[in-house]
Amino acid sequence: MLLCTNEPKSELQSSRYIGERNGWGMLKLIDYSPLYGKTWWVWEVDKCGGVQGIINTCKATGARGAVVKAFDGVNTWPQWEQSVYTLKAAGLVVGAWGYVYPANIDQTAQAALAALEKADYLIIDAESEFETSGTAAHQLGDLIRAKVPDALIGLTTFALPELHSSFPYSTFLVWTDFIAPQVYWADAQMGAADMLNQSLDQLQKLSKKPIYPVAQGYPQALPSEMAEFGATAVNRWVGGLSFWDIQSTTQDIKDSVKLVETYRPKQGVHNPVDKMWTTSEFNAALDSAIKTLEGYKK
């Protein structure tokens, strides 16, 4: 059976499903997320060398995309509108993120929705202000999902739920599609592998939704720890990693991020010990699939 799409290329690259030609010349549907591969976080665009600096960092380190701050509470950030189209034109997958508070939930939801209009996905950053604020978390989800029930939305927050028992993880995970735990091992005075393993173990007890960890890409993390973080993620079958953040990182850390590979299973493979794709293999397959689909549309 031929599986095809009428989406233009820019939308196809950020959609959840793409077609891939198999060995018999047929197209099959494979699960694809904008979070697969490597992603850089952007806090303040002007402190990253501007939009071109973000593009350069992503290209130099093999990252597929960037997630840019678009709002803080009720306040939208102009940098989002000023950067998103240029970043997409450079071939990057571009997500939006915003820091949220339990107050002024209606206006916060509007800020999130405005960012999502142009984003490939949205990440909600909820931290200490939401501890003991499950009701506000529920309200925020209701307001956003009433407008965009099918949008790709994630949560980023504390990496270790057992240390934050009053944070409403379960409430957020009802309406978000994935979680991006902040695995800042140096700040926590832990090893990179140890903290990532503990985070995955604890979060998998709460939900079966995808986990895309955020690495500490700034001092006091060591460049050598990026390899440890990446290797642990591979062993735990994690398909997407991100790094906080461009403006705070160093050249040594960028060089180490370039060497980090992420893995995803091939179609129909669900055993972590079976053959998986490296980032470069997956990107090559994605480009081939897009060209194939465009050929079928002609």
C-alpha positions in Angstrom: 0.0 0.0 0.0 1.3 3.5 -0.8 1.3 5.9 2.0 1.7 9.5 0.9 0.9 13.1 2.0 -0.2 16.4 0.4 1.7 18.5 2.9 4.4 20.9 1.5 7.9 20.2 2.4 8.2 22.7 5.3 5.2 21.1 7.0 6.2 17.6 6.2 9.6 18.1 7.9 7.8 19.0 11.2 4.9 16.5 11.0 4.8 13.5 13.2 4.7 11.0 10.4 6.7 10.6 7.2 6.9 8.0 4.5 10.0 5.9 3.9 10.8 3.8 0.9 11.6 0.2 2.0 13.6 -2.5 0.1 10.6 -3.5 -2.1 10.1 0.0 -3.4 7.0 0.7 -1.3 6.4 3.5 1.2 5.8 2.7 4.8 4.7 5.0 7.6 7.3 5.7 10.4 6.9 7.6 13.6 8.8 10.9 13.5 9.1 13.6 16.0 10.6 17.1 15.8 12.4 16.2 19.0 14.4 13.3 17.5 18.1 14.1 17.2 19.8 17.1 18.9 18.2 20.4 19.7 19.7 23.6 21.2 17.7 25.8 23.7 17.7 29.6 23.1 17.0 32.0 26.0 18.0 35.4 24.6 18.6 35.5 20.8 20.9 38.6 20.9 23.2 36.8 23.3 23.6 33.9 21.0 25.2 35.9 18.2 21.7 36.7 16.8 19.7 34.5 14.6 22.8 33.6 12.5 24.6 32.6 15.6 21.9 30.1 16.4 22.0 28.7 12.9 25.8 28.4 13.0 25.7 26.6 16.3 23.1 24.1 15.2 24.8 23.4 11.9 28.3 23.1 13.5 27.1 20.7 16.2 24.8 18.5 14.0 21.6 19.8 15.7 18.3 19.5 13.8 16.7 22.4 15.5 16.3 25.0 18.2 13.7 25.8 20.8 13.4 29.6 21.3 11.9 31.5 24.2 8.7 33.1 23.1 7.0 34.2 26.2 7.3 34.6 30.0 4.1 34.3 31.8 1.7 36.7 30.2 4.4 38.6 28.3 5.3 37.7 24.7 8.9 38.1 23.7 9.4 39.9 20.3 12.5 37.8 19.6 10.2 34.9 18.7 8.5 36.7 15.9 11.8 38.2 14.8 13.6 34.9 14.5 11.3 32.0 13.8 10.9 32.4 10.0 14.7 32.9 9.4 15.5 29.8 11.5 13.0 27.7 9.5 14.3 29.1 6.2 17.7 27.8 7.3 16.2 24.3 7.5 15.9 24.0 11.2 13.0 22.5 13.2 11.9 25.4 15.5 10.1 25.0 18.7 8.8 27.7 21.1 9.1 27.7 24.9 7.8 29.8 27.6 8.1 30.0 31.4 4.7 29.8 33.2 3.3 30.9 36.5 0.1 29.9 38.4 -1.2 33.4 38.2 -3.1 35.0 35.3 -3.7 31.6 33.6 -6.0 33.0 30.9 -3.4 35.5 29.6 -0.6 32.9 29.9 -2.6 30.5 27.8 -3.1 33.3 25.2 0.7 33.9 25.1 1.3 30.2 24.6 -1.2 29.9 21.8 0.2 32.9 20.0 3.7 31.3 20.0 2.3 27.9 18.9 0.8 29.4 15.7 4.3 29.5 14.2 6.1 26.8 16.1 6.7 23.2 15.1 6.0 22.4 18.8 5.6 24.1 22.2 7.4 23.4 25.5 5.9 24.7 28.7 8.5 25.4 31.4 6.9 25.0 34.8 9.1 24.9 37.9 9.0 25.9 41.6 6.1 28.3 41.2 3.8 25.4 40.4 4.6 23.2 43.4 1.3 22.7 45.2 -0.5 24.4 42.2 -2.2 21.5 40.5 -5.4 23.4 39.9 -3.6 26.1 37.9 -1.8 23.4 35.9 -5.1 21.8 35.0 -6.7 25.1 34.1 -3.8 26.0 31.8 -4.1 22.7 30.0 -7.9 23.1 29.5 -7.5 26.5 28.0 -4.7 25.5 25.6 -6.2 22.2 24.5 -9.6 23.7 23.9 -8.0 25.7 21.1 -5.3 23.2 19.9 -6.3 19.7 20.8 -3.8 18.1 18.4 -0.8 20.4 18.8 2.5 18.9 19.9 3.1 20.2 23.4 5.7 19.2 26.0 6.7 19.9 29.6 10.1 20.8 30.9 10.7 20.8 34.6 12.7 19.1 37.4 14.4 15.9 36.4 13.9 14.0 39.6 10.2 13.7 40.7 11.1 12.0 44.0 12.7 15.3 45.1 9.7 17.3 44.1 6.7 15.4 45.4 4.5 18.5 45.5 5.0 19.3 41.8 1.9 18.3 39.7 3.7 16.1 37.2 0.7 13.9 36.6 -1.6 16.9 36.0 0.7 18.4 33.4 1.3 15.0 31.8 -2.5 14.6 31.2 -2.4 17.2 28.5 1.2 17.4 27.3 2.7 14.9 24.8 6.2 14.5 26.2 8.5 15.6 29.0 11.9 17.2 28.7 13.5 16.8 32.2 16.3 19.3 33.1 19.2 16.9 33.8 21.6 19.5 35.2 24.0 17.0 36.8 26.8 19.4 37.7 24.3 21.7 39.5 23.0 18.7 41.3 26.5 17.5 42.1 25.8 14.2 40.4 27.3 12.3 37.5 25.8 12.7 34.1 24.9 9.1 33.6 23.7 8.7 37.2 21.3 11.6 37.1 20.0 10.7 33.6 19.3 7.1 34.7 17.5 8.2 37.9 15.5 10.7 35.9 14.3 8.2 33.4 13.6 5.6 36.0 11.5 8.0 38.1 9.6 9.6 35.2 8.8 6.2 33.6 6.9 5.3 36.7 4.7 8.3 36.2 4.0 8.1 32.5 4.7 6.2 29.3 5.0 9.3 27.3 8.2 10.1 25.4 11.1 11.6 27.4 13.6 14.0 25.7 16.2 14.9 28.3 17.8 18.4 28.5 21.5 18.2 29.1 23.5 20.8 31.1 25.4 22.4 28.2 27.0 25.1 30.3 29.7 25.3 33.0 30.2 23.6 35.4 29.4 20.7 33.2 32.6 19.2 31.6 32.8 18.6 27.8 33.7 14.9 28.5 30.4 14.5 30.3 28.5 15.1 27.1 29.8 11.8 25.8 28.7 10.1 29.0 25.3 11.7 28.8 24.9 10.7 25.1 26.0 7.1 25.6 23.7 6.7 28.5 20.8 8.0 26.4 21.6 5.5 23.7 21.7 2.7 26.2 18.3 3.8 27.5 16.8 4.0 24.0 16.3 7.8 24.1 15.8 9.2 20.6 16.1 13.0 21.3 18.4 15.2 23.4 18.6 18.9 23.9 21.2 21.2 25.4 20.8 24.3 27.6 21.8 26.7 26.2 23.6 28.5 23.4 24.3 31.7 25.1 25.8 30.0 28.2 27.8 27.2 26.6 31.5 27.1 25.6 33.3 26.2 22.5 34.7 23.0 24.2 31.1 21.9 25.0 29.9 22.7 21.5 32.8 20.5 20.2 31.7 17.7 22.4 28.0 18.0 21.5 29.0 17.6 17.9 30.2 14.1 18.7 27.1 13.1 20.5 24.9 10.7 18.5 21.3 10.0 19.2 19.5 6.7 18.2 16.1 5.7 17.1 14.7 2.2 16.3 14.1 1.2 12.7 10.5 0.6 11.6 9.0 -2.4 13.5 12.0 -2.8 15.8 11.1 -2.5 19.5 14.0 -4.2 21.1 16.8 -1.9 22.2 19.5 -4.4 21.3 18.4 -4.6 17.7 19.8 -2.4 14.9 19.1 1.4 15.4 19.7 4.5 13.3 22.3 7.0 14.2 21.4 10.7 13.8 23.2 10.9 10.4 21.5 7.8 9.1 18.1 9.0 10.2 18.6 12.5 8.7 19.7 10.9 5.4 16.6 8.6 5.4 14.4 11.6 6.1 15.8 13.6 3.2 15.3 10.6 0.9 11.7 10.2 2.1 10.9 13.8 1.5 12.3 13.7 -2.1 10.4 10.4 -2.7 7.1 11.9 -1.5 7.6 15.0 -3.6 8.1 12.9 -6.6 4.8 11.1 -6.1 3.0 14.4 -5.8 4.1 15.5 -9.3 
